[in-house]
Every structure is written in C-alpha cells, then in structure tokens.
Amino acid sequence: MAGGPQENTLLHLFAGGCGGTVGAIFTCPLEVIKTRLQSSKLAFRTVYYPQVQLGTISGEGMVRPTSVSPGLFSVLKSILEKEGPRSLFRGLGPNLVGVAPSRAVYFACYSKAKERFNGIFVPNSNIVHICSAGSAAFITNSLMNPIWMVKTRMQLERKVRGSKPMNALQCARYVYQMEGIRGFYRGLTASYAGISETIICFAIYESLKKHLKEVQLLSSSPNGTERSSTNFFGLMFAAAVSKGCASCIAYPHEVIRTRLREEGTKYKTFIQTARLVAREEGYLAFYRGLFAQLIRQIPNTAIVLSTYELIVYLLEDRAK
C-alpha cells in the first residue's frame, strides 16, 4: 500500500539527495575547469598577427596583438602542472555538503509544487512543469547560495604545489570577515536569472518523458527487466537532451554569477556585470567555459535525474 503525503515527500527528498551526490562526485573536475574558464582572472595568451598598414610610405607590416582565451585542455594541463591533481576536486567538500540537501529540497519542492499546480492548471501540462520548476529553483537558490558561494571561491583559489589551501570553514570565515553576511549572497541575482535554465530543462524533460511513456506503451514487452533497462536509458537520454538545450540557451548567467562571486572585483550587480563583460570582452565572453559545462552538466543531469527516477520507482514499487 502506498504511503501518505509525508512519506511521499521524504521519498523525493531521499531520491533527490542520492542523485545529486552521485552526480557531484563524478563531475567535480569539470566544474573546477568550467569555473576557472568563466573567471575574469583567467590568464590570457597574447598572439601576434602581422597586419599590413596601407597608410605608411614603406608599407611595412605592423604587429597586432590579440588576446586568446585558453581552452579546456590548456586549463586542465595548467592545473595539473602547477597545482596538482587534487586541485581538480577543489570545492568538492561544500559541494557534497550542499548538493544532497539542495537536490533533496529541489525535488521535494518540485513534487509538492506540481501537486498544487495540477489543481490550478491542466494536470501535467507544460505550464504546470514550468511553474513547478521555477518555484522549486527559487526556493533552493535562496537557501543554498551561501554554500555555492564558498564552493566557487574555493574553485577559483589558485594554490602553489606543496602549499595548504583554505578548507571550506576557513573560506567561509574569510568571506564573513571581509564582506559580512551579504558576501554569502553574492551572485544570487544571477542564480535567479538562471531559473530560466531550470524551467527550460524541466519543460523539455517532462515532454520527452511523456513521449517515452507513449512509445513504451505501444511497444510493451512482457520482459520486466528489459523494460526497466529501457526506462533507465530512456530517462538518461531525455535528461541529457533537455539539459544540453537549456544550458546553451541560458548559459550567460553562469559567467555573470562567477564574476559576481570573485573576490574584490569591479563586478557589483547583475546588469552592471553584463554590460561590463560585453563592453570589455565582447559577447563571446558570455559563453566561456560552455564546452566544459556541457561535458559536465549533460552526464551530471543524466546521472542525477535517472538516479532520482530509479530510486523513486524502486521505493514506490516496494511500498505498494
């Protein structure tokens, strides 16, 4: 027999927490690289291109310097050579402390909001999924921003081999001493702007999930193991596609958020940072680290959502 509403919420809390933890551990190195690529402190290489100056009498070539942003593999090589392999897991502590409760809160809020919005709008329609995802993301971002702020600061810290970097508690104490309580909420406006990514992701994911169920009903097989396996890989595919599309559309907020969380920078507010980045570095700067983000987020979201769905399915099935 199925449990009541309280048991159902606890189920979603547990499943969401497990999914988030598994995803965070596997994809931490890519997140560190992505955060470094988004930072304004990234070391640029200067490449010199010959340029013919037609206005000069001699017609001699002039040298034109151009800044080129290092790529994913350049940053990876630099971290390994200068800081060591352990630096690829900078910020994993606060990530593990935060990811389980944040995912748990998110999925529990999403499930609860979905129940409420199903009573207002057409049940399981796109508007229900959009409103549920937006509400859950708003609550989660508001609660978890201090932990993500500390994580970003740790990932941006460049340590010298042999030196001891700050741990999460030391980093949190330092932020409090230098910036006070408000320092823990830097980048929150950008996180709110990032709710659009969550909404897009879940709207696409729920649509694909619905389509997968229809396909499975048409080609239902008596073999339960085969059906469960198809369900799992189908959900992973749906999660990967939905996150990939959402990341490409809403990515600029990530760069702005990282800039806002940097220590002692000229970046103050969301709009001011967006204008400054566009003016000083061009619009392509808003997509720095996108490749690393896609490599990280697509498998991460696939792992998180499919683990979540699998745990919910197994526990609900056992409870019946």
Phi, psi and omega in degrees: 000135184291148181283172180281185182301322181294315178296323179296318178295317178298323178299314180292325176297312182295313182297316179296319179296316178298313181300315181296319181295313180300314181296320182296318182295314184292330189247011182302313180303321179291328179291322178297315180297316180299316181295320178296320180294327181284339186290150176283345182273005179298132180285122179268146171269143177255120180252137182255123179250135175290140180223125182281126179263097186294337184282347182277152181293317183285335181072019181289152181285138176260157180262127182246112179282140177225133179277131179239126181286133177298151180268182183304313184287330176294317179293318178300314180297317180297317179296315181295319183285316188268332187239341180093159184301330183297335180292341177290348178247022175297133179087001180294326179304298178298332178296315180289325177294322185268329189291319180296308177296325182292316178293321179298312179298317182300307184293325177293316178295320180297314180296317181293316180295324180297319177299315181294312184290335175295332177279346180260312182255184176296124184307135177058025176276171181300322181296326177295314181295320181294312180295320180294314180296318180296316180296315181296318180294321180298312181295315182296314180299318180297320182283323191261356184306317179304321180292318180291329177298312179297318180300314181297317179300319179294320180291331180277343181290125178262118182256152176270143179308133178093337179277157181260114180285165178294141172273180186299317182292319178295321179294316179297318179296320180295316178300317181295317180295320184276325188232353180075190181301322182301331180300330181286347182251016175293135180089000182295322178298321178292325176295321176296321177296328180288353176300330178302323179295317179298317180298313180298315182300311184287328177296315179292317183299313181294324178295316179293321179297318178297318179295319179298320179297320179296318179296317181294326177293323179290322182246048181289137180242149180291343181282107184294321181296317180296321181293319180296319179296317178296319177301312184298309182290330176295318178293322177297318178296315179299318180294318181296315180295313182296318180290322178300314179296314182295320180297317180296322183286315189254013187301321185310329181296333180293316179297315180298318180297316179297317179298319180294333183270354178295152181280131173055045182256174179279356183274122187244310182232168183300307183294317180298319179294316179301315179295318182295315179297316180297318183287318186274328187237351181088165185291337179295337180298335179290350181244017176292129181088004182297320181298314178297323179296316180294317179297324181279310190288323183297307176293326179298311180294322178299316179295313183298306184292319181289323176296316178301309182297321182293315180295317177300315181298313183293316182287322177294320180295322179290327183287340183287000000 
